[in-house]
Amino acid sequence: MNAEGRIRDHLRFLYGETAGDAAYQELRKRMDVARPRIVALRPAGLGERDALVITYGDQVRESNMRPLRMLGEFCVKHLDGIVTGIHILPFYPYTSDDGFSVVDYKSVDPALGHWTDVAHIGHRFRPMFDAVINHISRQSAWFQAYLRGEKPSTDYFIECDPKTDLSRVVRPRALPLLTPVATARGTKHVWTTFSDDQIDLNFRNPQVLLEVLDVLLSYAAHGAEFLRLDAIAYLWKEPGTSCIHLPQTHRIIQLIRAVFDVVAPHVMLITETNVPHADNVSYFGDGTNEAQLVYNFALPPLVLHAIHIGNATALTRWAAGLSLPSDRVTFFNFLASHDGIGLNPARGILPDAEINAMVERVRAHGGLVSYKNNPDGSHSPYELNVNYFNALSDPRSGEPLEPQVDRFMAAQAIMLSLVGMPGIYFHSLFGSRGWPEGVKETGRNRTINRQKLERAALERELAEPASLRSRMFRSYARLLQARAGNAAFNPYAPQRVIECGDAVFAVLRVSLDGQHRVLCLHNVSNRPQKVALDFDRLFGTLPMSLHDLNTRERIGLSPPGAIELRSYQVAWLTNED
């Protein structure tokens, strides 16, 4: 079945034959309008050079300059040739949640800049836009029209009798699921998965889906090359079910994919589903029909756990079992983001006792913990709210800076070595610590890792070689450039996870043509480790020495077949010059 046929089929599945066919005809008109406005600036696909920075539009500030323009200038100066893409977190007008309660999907927040500023960034970097389509701000025109009782918005949101049994609904927050609102038709209870300012959209209404698809097509017209489908797992609601990962949700993602396969095949979908790993990877679909990339949510807690205890056994076992449904999809690997470190993806991989121990270590390092509601009425830890650098090193310990940087970079190198495309949070790349003062200002745990920076101060620190920011950025840039220079790190190239001692995480990457091999060794402990491997089988011949892509040094094998790793040392080894 061709893409057009798949589009019709998905709409019929969601809405029945008559309504589905009517929606199809309307969608075709919208696609025809959008098609000539969408221009691909770059070839489709991903390569080893591709890596994205995750940042707010006003992450770097300077007086008398629009923040998005400032961000573009800063990134061109510091990141050109180091990363290829920028994920600009929601830059639309909003009312809460630092951008994720959108008032107007099709506008740029005037406090940040204009569409021309976004286009300016897109000329040098591949942009990722957020598609916050599960919910919309209560101050949006759609919801205000709903409150006034105006068609068609009266059917854009989900009304539910509070007496309805919703005990099976999976909750990502410890907040009420239904919110009472005063409307022209009396008090109604509307569905609010995340907060009372984020009103869930009613995708049972085909008009809502058409409006959302129109928004996504407009993002492509504004240059988006990646669409991050925020909180997409909760999209379709069906009382009496878990309301997460429902078949209708997967069909909507398949529909979006089919639409973009026709109109903008260079645009890639990335699903954001902070859930256990098996559920998370289901958003690849069959490897051709859903997301091209899926956030690798289990990676952040598993790497944190490995370095906390100096033992990579659980990480190694999990990574050895990673698989992809086709050679056309891959992971979006990350460790830190604007959110915290999700714990749900680690459940079933780590015992509860070890997850709880990780929670307590983060608390001891000054971090915070967010909770979710369980169906039985209890609460459980959902997310660690902490800067990833602080999660690994207690900021109050008095430990020298060097081992803290080495420890952090060992974690980042693990992420960069794995199959997939890396996403790097701005604060990780530029050596930030946590911001507890921000939490006091906002009362929100996630603010601890969302500090905005003044450009002049940031530039001064980057110019000081001994500063944390300068050391971290230089170390990170070196790793990214090493990764970009070897085809073994292609996001689709195969990997083989190797067991070589509890304290070392090892992965062999092999280029798609089989011509390049890189053995990535990461000591997750504070003790030296000796690694003995069958190097002739790994590289096809027994080398007398290997070249470390990270340090650009020759590493001798002494005795033959063994390598000594310092505490937290990273060694990316190749037998090529």
C-alpha positions as CSV (number, residue, x, y, z in Angstrom):
1,M,0.0,0.0,0.0
2,N,1.4,3.4,-0.9
3,A,1.6,6.3,1.5
4,E,-1.7,7.9,0.3
5,G,-3.4,4.6,0.9
6,R,-1.9,4.2,4.3
7,I,-3.2,7.7,5.2
8,R,-6.7,6.8,4.3
9,D,-6.5,3.5,6.1
10,H,-5.3,5.1,9.3
11,L,-8.1,7.6,9.2
12,R,-10.7,4.9,8.7
13,F,-9.3,2.9,11.6
14,L,-9.5,6.0,13.9
15,Y,-12.9,7.4,12.8
16,G,-14.7,4.8,10.7
17,E,-15.2,4.7,6.9
18,T,-17.5,7.7,6.4
19,A,-15.8,10.2,8.8
20,G,-12.4,8.8,7.9
21,D,-12.9,9.4,4.2
22,A,-14.1,12.9,4.9
23,A,-11.0,13.6,7.0
24,Y,-8.8,12.2,4.2
25,Q,-10.2,14.6,1.6
26,E,-9.7,17.5,3.9
27,L,-6.2,16.4,4.8
28,R,-5.2,16.1,1.1
29,K,-6.2,19.7,0.6
30,R,-4.0,20.8,3.6
31,M,-1.1,18.7,2.3
32,D,-1.4,20.3,-1.2
33,V,-1.2,23.7,0.4
34,A,1.8,22.8,2.6
35,R,3.9,21.0,-0.1
36,P,5.2,24.0,-2.0
37,R,6.1,25.8,1.2
38,I,8.4,23.1,2.4
39,V,12.0,23.2,1.3
40,A,14.7,20.7,2.3
41,L,18.0,22.5,2.9
42,R,20.0,19.4,3.4
43,P,20.0,15.7,2.2
44,A,17.8,13.4,4.3
45,G,19.3,10.9,6.7
46,L,21.9,10.8,9.5
47,G,25.6,10.3,9.6
48,E,28.4,10.1,12.3
49,R,28.7,13.8,12.3
50,D,25.2,14.3,13.5
51,A,24.7,15.4,17.1
52,L,22.1,17.8,18.6
53,V,22.3,20.3,21.4
54,I,19.2,20.6,23.5
55,T,18.6,24.2,24.6
56,Y,16.0,26.8,25.5
57,G,15.6,29.7,23.1
58,D,16.7,32.1,25.8
59,Q,19.5,29.9,27.2
60,V,22.1,32.6,26.6
61,R,21.1,36.2,27.3
62,E,22.5,39.5,26.4
63,S,20.7,42.8,26.8
64,N,19.4,44.6,23.7
65,M,19.4,41.4,21.6
66,R,16.6,39.0,20.9
67,P,17.3,35.7,22.7
68,L,16.9,33.5,19.6
69,R,19.2,35.7,17.6
70,M,21.7,35.6,20.5
71,L,21.4,31.8,20.7
72,G,22.2,31.5,17.0
73,E,25.2,33.8,17.2
74,F,26.6,31.9,20.2
75,C,26.1,28.5,18.6
76,V,27.7,29.6,15.4
77,K,30.8,30.9,17.3
78,H,31.2,27.8,19.6
79,L,29.4,24.9,18.0
80,D,29.8,25.1,14.3
81,G,31.8,22.0,13.3
82,I,31.1,20.3,16.6
83,V,27.4,19.6,16.4
84,T,25.0,19.6,13.4
85,G,21.7,20.3,15.0
86,I,19.9,22.3,17.7
87,H,16.8,21.2,19.5
88,I,15.2,24.5,20.5
89,L,12.8,23.7,23.3
90,P,9.3,25.2,22.9
91,F,9.7,28.7,21.6
92,Y,6.0,29.4,21.2
93,P,3.9,31.7,23.5
94,Y,3.1,29.8,26.7
95,T,1.7,30.2,30.2
96,S,3.5,27.5,32.3
97,D,5.9,24.6,32.4
98,D,8.7,26.6,30.8
99,G,7.1,26.4,27.4
100,F,5.2,23.1,27.4
101,S,1.8,24.8,28.0
102,V,1.5,26.4,24.5
103,V,-0.9,29.3,23.8
104,D,-0.4,29.5,20.1
105,Y,1.3,26.7,18.2
106,K,2.0,28.7,15.1
107,S,3.7,31.8,16.7
108,V,7.1,32.5,18.1
109,D,7.1,33.9,21.6
110,P,7.7,37.7,21.1
111,A,10.0,37.6,24.2
112,L,12.3,35.3,22.3
113,G,12.2,36.7,18.8
114,H,10.7,36.0,15.4
115,W,10.5,33.2,12.8
116,T,13.4,34.9,11.0
117,D,15.6,34.2,14.0
118,V,14.6,30.5,13.9
119,A,15.3,30.4,10.2
120,H,18.7,32.0,10.8
121,I,19.6,29.1,13.2
122,G,18.3,26.6,10.6
123,H,20.7,27.9,7.9
124,R,23.7,26.6,10.0
125,F,22.2,23.8,12.1
126,R,19.5,21.2,11.7
127,P,16.6,22.3,13.8
128,M,14.4,20.2,16.0
129,F,11.0,21.7,17.0
130,D,8.7,20.5,19.8
131,A,5.3,19.2,18.8
132,V,3.4,19.6,22.1
133,I,0.3,18.1,20.8
134,N,-1.1,16.1,23.8
135,H,-2.3,19.3,25.4
136,I,-2.6,23.1,25.1
137,S,-2.7,26.0,27.4
138,R,-6.0,26.9,29.1
139,Q,-5.3,30.5,27.8
140,S,-5.2,29.3,24.2
141,A,-7.8,30.6,21.7
142,W,-9.1,27.0,21.3
143,F,-9.8,26.6,25.0
144,Q,-11.1,30.1,25.6
145,A,-13.6,29.4,22.8
146,Y,-14.5,26.1,24.4
147,L,-15.3,28.0,27.7
148,R,-17.6,30.4,25.7
149,G,-19.3,27.4,24.1
150,E,-18.3,28.3,20.6
151,K,-18.2,25.7,17.8
152,P,-16.0,23.9,16.8
153,S,-13.9,24.2,20.0
154,T,-16.7,22.7,22.2
155,D,-15.5,19.3,20.9
156,Y,-11.7,20.0,21.1
157,F,-11.3,18.8,24.7
158,I,-12.2,15.8,26.7
159,E,-15.1,16.2,29.2
160,C,-15.5,13.4,31.7
161,D,-17.9,12.8,34.6
162,P,-15.8,12.8,37.8
163,K,-17.7,9.7,38.9
164,T,-16.2,7.7,36.0
165,D,-13.8,5.0,37.1
166,L,-10.4,6.1,35.9
167,S,-8.4,4.0,38.3
168,R,-6.6,2.2,35.5
169,V,-5.3,5.4,33.9
170,V,-1.5,5.6,34.1
171,R,-0.4,8.9,35.6
172,P,2.9,10.7,35.1
173,R,2.1,13.2,37.8
174,A,0.8,13.3,41.4
175,L,-2.0,15.8,40.4
176,P,-5.7,15.5,39.7
177,L,-6.6,13.9,36.4
178,L,-9.8,15.9,35.9
179,T,-10.0,19.7,36.4
180,P,-13.3,21.5,36.9
181,V,-13.8,24.6,34.7
182,A,-16.7,27.1,34.4
183,T,-18.1,27.2,30.9
184,A,-21.1,28.8,29.3
185,R,-22.8,25.4,29.6
186,G,-22.0,25.1,33.3
187,T,-19.2,23.4,35.2
188,K,-17.4,20.8,33.2
189,H,-14.6,18.5,34.2
190,V,-11.8,18.3,31.5
191,W,-8.9,15.9,31.2
192,T,-5.6,17.3,32.3
193,T,-2.8,14.6,32.3
194,F,0.0,17.0,33.3
195,S,-1.5,20.1,35.1
196,D,-4.6,22.2,35.3
197,D,-3.0,24.7,32.8
198,Q,-2.4,21.9,30.2
199,I,-5.7,20.8,28.8
200,D,-5.6,17.6,26.9
201,L,-6.8,17.7,23.3
202,N,-9.6,15.4,22.1
203,F,-8.2,13.3,19.2
204,R,-11.4,11.3,19.0
205,N,-12.6,14.4,17.0
206,P,-11.0,14.2,13.5
207,Q,-11.0,18.0,13.3
208,V,-8.5,18.2,16.2
209,L,-6.2,15.8,14.3
210,L,-6.5,17.8,11.1
211,E,-5.7,21.0,13.0
212,V,-2.7,19.4,14.7
213,L,-1.4,18.0,11.3
214,D,-1.7,21.5,9.9
215,V,0.5,22.7,12.8
216,L,3.1,20.0,12.1
217,L,3.2,20.8,8.4
218,S,3.7,24.5,9.3
219,Y,6.8,23.5,11.3
220,A,8.3,21.8,8.3
221,A,7.6,24.9,6.3
222,H,9.6,26.9,8.9
223,G,12.6,24.6,8.5
224,A,12.1,21.9,11.1
225,E,14.1,18.7,10.2
226,F,13.2,16.8,13.4
227,L,9.8,16.9,15.2
228,R,9.9,15.9,18.8
229,L,6.5,14.3,19.7
230,D,6.2,15.4,23.3
231,A,4.4,13.1,25.8
232,I,3.0,11.3,22.8
233,A,2.2,8.0,24.7
234,Y,-0.8,9.6,26.3
235,L,-2.4,11.0,23.2
236,W,-5.6,8.9,23.0
237,K,-7.9,8.5,26.0
238,E,-10.3,5.6,26.5
239,P,-11.9,5.4,30.0
240,G,-11.6,1.9,31.3
241,T,-8.1,1.5,29.9
242,S,-4.6,2.7,30.9
243,C,-4.8,5.5,28.4
244,I,-1.2,5.0,27.5
245,H,0.3,3.3,24.4
246,L,-3.2,2.7,23.0
247,P,-3.5,1.3,19.4
248,Q,-5.1,4.6,18.3
249,T,-2.0,6.5,19.6
250,H,0.3,4.3,17.5
251,R,-2.1,4.8,14.5
252,I,-1.8,8.6,14.8
253,I,2.0,8.4,14.8
254,Q,1.8,6.1,11.8
255,L,-0.5,8.7,10.1
256,I,1.9,11.5,10.8
257,R,4.7,9.5,9.4
258,A,2.8,8.7,6.3
259,V,1.9,12.3,5.8
260,F,5.5,13.4,6.1
261,D,6.7,10.6,3.8
262,V,4.5,12.2,1.1
263,V,5.0,15.9,1.8
264,A,8.4,16.2,3.6
265,P,10.3,12.9,3.6
266,H,13.4,14.7,5.0
267,V,11.7,15.4,8.3
268,M,12.3,12.9,11.0
269,L,10.0,12.0,13.9
270,I,11.4,11.5,17.5
271,T,9.1,10.1,20.1
272,E,9.4,11.3,23.7
273,T,8.0,8.5,25.9
274,N,9.5,8.3,29.4
275,V,8.3,4.7,30.0
276,P,9.8,1.3,30.5
277,H,12.2,0.3,27.7
278,A,10.0,-2.3,26.0
279,D,7.1,0.2,25.7
280,N,9.5,2.9,24.6
281,V,10.9,1.0,21.7
282,S,7.4,0.1,20.5
283,Y,7.3,3.6,18.9
284,F,9.6,2.4,16.2
285,G,6.6,0.5,14.9
286,D,7.8,-2.1,12.4
287,G,10.9,-0.1,11.6
288,T,9.3,1.8,8.7
289,N,6.0,3.2,9.8
290,E,6.4,5.2,13.0
291,A,9.3,7.2,14.5
292,Q,12.7,7.3,12.9
293,L,14.2,7.9,16.3
294,V,13.2,7.1,19.8
295,Y,14.5,8.7,23.0
296,N,16.7,6.1,24.7
297,F,15.2,6.7,28.2
298,A,16.8,3.8,30.0
299,L,20.3,5.1,29.3
300,P,20.5,8.0,31.8
301,P,19.5,6.1,34.9
302,L,21.6,3.0,33.9
303,V,24.8,5.1,33.3
304,L,24.2,7.0,36.5
305,H,23.8,3.7,38.4
306,A,26.9,2.2,36.9
307,I,29.1,5.1,37.9
308,H,27.5,5.4,41.3
309,I,28.5,1.9,42.2
310,G,31.6,1.5,40.0
311,N,30.0,-1.5,38.3
312,A,28.7,-1.7,34.7
313,T,27.2,-5.1,34.9
314,A,23.5,-4.0,34.6
315,L,24.4,-1.5,31.9
316,T,26.3,-4.0,29.9
317,R,23.6,-6.6,30.1
318,W,20.9,-4.1,29.0
319,A,23.0,-2.6,26.2
320,A,23.9,-6.1,24.9
321,G,20.2,-6.7,24.4
322,L,19.4,-3.6,22.4
323,S,18.0,-4.2,19.0
324,L,16.3,-2.2,16.3
325,P,13.5,-3.4,14.0
326,S,15.2,-2.2,10.8
327,D,18.2,-0.4,9.5
328,R,16.1,2.7,8.9
329,V,15.6,3.7,12.6
330,T,17.9,4.4,15.5
331,F,18.0,5.7,19.1
332,F,18.2,9.3,20.2
333,N,20.7,8.9,23.0
334,F,21.0,11.4,25.8
335,L,21.9,11.6,29.5
336,A,20.6,15.0,30.6
337,S,17.8,17.2,29.4
338,H,15.5,20.1,30.5
339,D,13.6,17.4,32.5
340,G,15.1,15.1,35.1
341,I,16.4,11.6,35.0
342,G,13.4,9.3,34.5
343,L,13.2,6.2,36.8
344,N,10.4,4.3,35.1
345,P,12.6,3.2,32.2
346,A,15.0,1.5,34.7
347,R,12.3,-0.5,36.4
348,G,12.5,-4.1,35.4
349,I,16.2,-3.6,34.6
350,L,17.4,-2.6,38.0
351,P,16.0,-4.0,41.2
352,D,13.8,-1.6,43.2
353,A,16.4,-1.6,46.0
354,E,19.1,-0.3,43.7
355,I,16.7,2.3,42.2
356,N,15.9,3.5,45.7
357,A,19.6,3.6,46.6
358,M,20.2,5.8,43.5
359,V,17.4,8.1,44.6
360,E,19.1,8.5,48.0
361,R,22.5,9.2,46.5
362,V,21.0,11.9,44.3
363,R,19.3,13.4,47.4
364,A,22.6,13.4,49.2
365,H,24.1,15.4,46.3
366,G,21.5,18.1,46.7
367,G,19.1,16.7,44.1
368,L,15.3,16.5,44.3
369,V,12.7,13.8,43.5
370,S,9.4,14.0,41.7
371,Y,6.6,11.5,42.3
372,K,3.7,10.0,40.4
373,N,0.4,8.6,41.4
374,N,-0.1,4.8,41.1
375,P,-3.4,3.1,40.4
376,D,-3.6,1.9,44.1
377,G,-3.4,5.4,45.3
378,S,0.2,5.3,46.4
379,H,3.1,7.5,45.2
380,S,6.4,6.3,43.8
381,P,9.6,8.2,42.6
382,Y,9.2,9.1,39.0
383,E,12.0,11.4,38.2
384,L,15.3,12.6,39.7
385,N,15.6,16.4,39.4
386,V,19.3,17.1,39.4
387,N,22.0,18.4,37.2
388,Y,23.8,15.3,35.7
389,F,27.2,16.6,36.8
390,N,26.0,16.9,40.4
391,A,24.2,13.6,40.2
392,L,27.6,12.0,39.6
393,S,29.7,14.2,42.0
394,D,28.6,15.6,45.4
395,P,29.1,19.4,45.0
396,R,29.7,19.7,48.7
397,S,32.3,17.0,49.0
398,G,35.4,19.1,48.4
399,E,36.6,16.6,45.9
400,P,39.2,18.1,43.4
401,L,37.8,19.1,40.0
402,E,39.8,16.7,37.9
403,P,38.2,13.4,39.0
404,Q,34.8,15.0,38.8
405,V,35.4,16.0,35.2
406,D,36.8,12.6,34.4
407,R,33.8,10.9,36.0
408,F,31.3,13.1,34.1
409,M,33.1,12.6,30.7
410,A,33.2,8.8,31.2
411,A,29.4,8.9,31.4
412,Q,29.1,11.2,28.4
413,A,31.5,9.0,26.3
414,I,29.3,5.9,27.0
415,M,26.3,7.8,25.6
416,L,28.3,9.0,22.6
417,S,29.7,5.5,21.8
418,L,26.3,3.7,21.4
419,V,24.3,3.2,18.3
420,G,22.2,6.2,17.6
421,M,22.3,10.0,17.4
422,P,23.4,11.9,20.5
423,G,21.4,14.7,22.1
424,I,23.4,16.9,24.5
425,Y,21.9,19.3,27.0
426,F,23.4,22.7,26.9
427,H,24.3,22.6,30.5
428,S,26.2,19.4,30.1
429,L,28.2,20.7,27.2
430,F,29.1,23.8,29.0
431,G,29.9,22.5,32.4
432,S,27.0,23.8,34.6
433,R,26.1,22.7,38.1
434,G,22.7,22.6,39.6
435,W,20.6,25.7,40.3
436,P,18.8,25.2,43.7
437,E,18.2,28.9,43.9
438,G,15.9,28.6,40.9
439,V,13.8,26.0,42.6
440,K,13.2,28.4,45.5
441,E,12.1,31.1,43.0
442,T,9.6,28.9,41.0
443,G,8.7,26.2,43.5
444,R,9.3,23.6,40.7
445,N,11.8,20.8,41.0
446,R,12.8,20.8,37.4
447,T,14.0,24.4,37.6
448,I,17.2,23.0,39.3
449,N,18.5,22.2,35.8
450,R,17.1,25.1,33.8
451,Q,19.2,28.1,34.7
452,K,19.6,30.7,32.0
453,L,23.0,32.2,31.5
454,E,24.4,35.6,30.8
455,R,26.6,35.6,27.7
456,A,29.4,37.8,29.1
457,A,29.9,35.7,32.1
458,L,29.7,32.5,30.1
459,E,32.3,33.8,27.6
460,R,34.6,34.8,30.4
461,E,34.5,31.3,32.0
462,L,35.0,29.6,28.6
463,A,38.1,31.8,28.0
464,E,39.6,30.7,31.4
465,P,41.4,27.3,30.7
466,A,41.2,26.2,34.3
467,S,37.5,26.8,34.8
468,L,35.0,24.0,34.9
469,R,33.1,25.3,31.9
470,S,36.2,25.5,29.8
471,R,37.5,22.1,30.8
472,M,34.2,20.5,30.2
473,F,33.6,22.1,26.8
474,R,37.0,21.2,25.5
475,S,36.7,17.6,26.6
476,Y,33.2,17.3,25.1
477,A,34.2,19.0,21.8
478,R,37.2,16.6,21.5
479,L,35.0,13.5,21.9
480,L,32.4,14.8,19.5
481,Q,35.1,15.6,16.9
482,A,36.5,12.1,17.4
483,R,33.1,10.6,16.9
484,A,32.4,12.7,13.8
485,G,35.7,11.6,12.2
486,N,35.1,7.9,12.1
487,A,32.4,6.1,10.1
488,A,32.1,3.4,12.8
489,F,30.0,5.9,14.7
490,N,27.3,6.2,12.0
491,P,24.0,6.2,13.9
492,Y,22.9,3.1,12.0
493,A,26.2,1.2,12.2
494,P,26.1,-2.0,14.2
495,Q,27.5,-2.4,17.7
496,R,28.7,-5.3,19.8
497,V,28.7,-4.9,23.6
498,I,31.6,-6.8,25.1
499,E,32.0,-8.1,28.7
500,C,35.5,-7.3,30.0
501,G,35.1,-6.9,33.7
502,D,32.5,-5.5,36.0
503,A,34.1,-2.0,36.1
504,V,34.5,-1.5,32.4
505,F,31.7,-0.8,29.8
506,A,33.0,-1.8,26.4
507,V,31.4,-1.6,23.0
508,L,32.8,-2.3,19.5
509,R,31.4,-0.1,16.7
510,V,31.8,-1.3,13.1
511,S,31.1,1.0,10.1
512,L,28.3,0.0,7.7
513,D,30.8,-1.1,5.1
514,G,32.9,-3.1,7.6
515,Q,36.0,-1.1,6.9
516,H,36.3,0.8,10.2
517,R,36.3,-0.5,13.8
518,V,36.5,1.4,17.1
519,L,36.7,-0.4,20.4
520,C,35.2,2.0,23.1
521,L,36.4,1.3,26.6
522,H,35.0,3.2,29.6
523,N,36.2,2.6,33.2
524,V,33.2,3.4,35.4
525,S,35.1,3.1,38.6
526,N,37.6,5.1,40.7
527,R,40.2,2.4,40.5
528,P,42.6,1.4,37.7
529,Q,41.4,-1.5,35.6
530,K,43.3,-4.0,33.4
531,V,41.4,-5.0,30.3
532,A,42.5,-8.2,28.6
533,L,40.7,-8.9,25.3
534,D,41.2,-10.9,22.1
535,F,42.3,-8.0,20.0
536,D,43.1,-10.0,17.0
537,R,39.5,-11.2,16.7
538,L,38.1,-7.7,17.4
539,F,40.3,-6.0,14.8
540,G,41.0,-8.9,12.4
541,T,44.7,-8.8,13.3
542,L,46.8,-8.5,16.5
543,P,48.0,-4.9,16.7
544,M,51.2,-4.0,18.6
545,S,49.5,-0.7,19.6
546,L,46.2,1.1,19.1
547,H,45.3,4.7,18.3
548,D,43.1,6.4,20.9
549,L,40.7,8.7,19.0
550,N,40.0,10.7,22.2
551,T,43.5,11.6,23.2
552,R,45.1,11.0,19.8
553,E,47.8,8.9,21.5
554,R,49.2,5.5,20.8
555,I,48.3,2.9,23.4
556,G,50.7,0.1,23.8
557,L,49.5,-3.4,24.6
558,S,51.5,-4.6,27.6
559,P,51.5,-7.5,28.1
560,P,50.2,-8.3,24.6
561,G,46.5,-8.2,24.6
562,A,46.1,-6.1,27.8
563,I,45.3,-2.4,28.3
564,E,45.6,-0.4,31.6
565,L,42.8,2.1,32.2
566,R,43.1,4.8,34.8
567,S,40.1,5.6,37.0
568,Y,37.2,6.9,34.8
569,Q,39.4,6.7,31.7
570,V,37.9,6.7,28.3
571,A,39.7,5.0,25.5
572,W,38.3,4.8,22.0
573,L,40.7,2.6,20.2
574,T,41.3,1.9,16.5
575,N,44.1,0.1,14.6
576,E,44.0,2.8,12.0
577,D,46.5,5.7,11.9
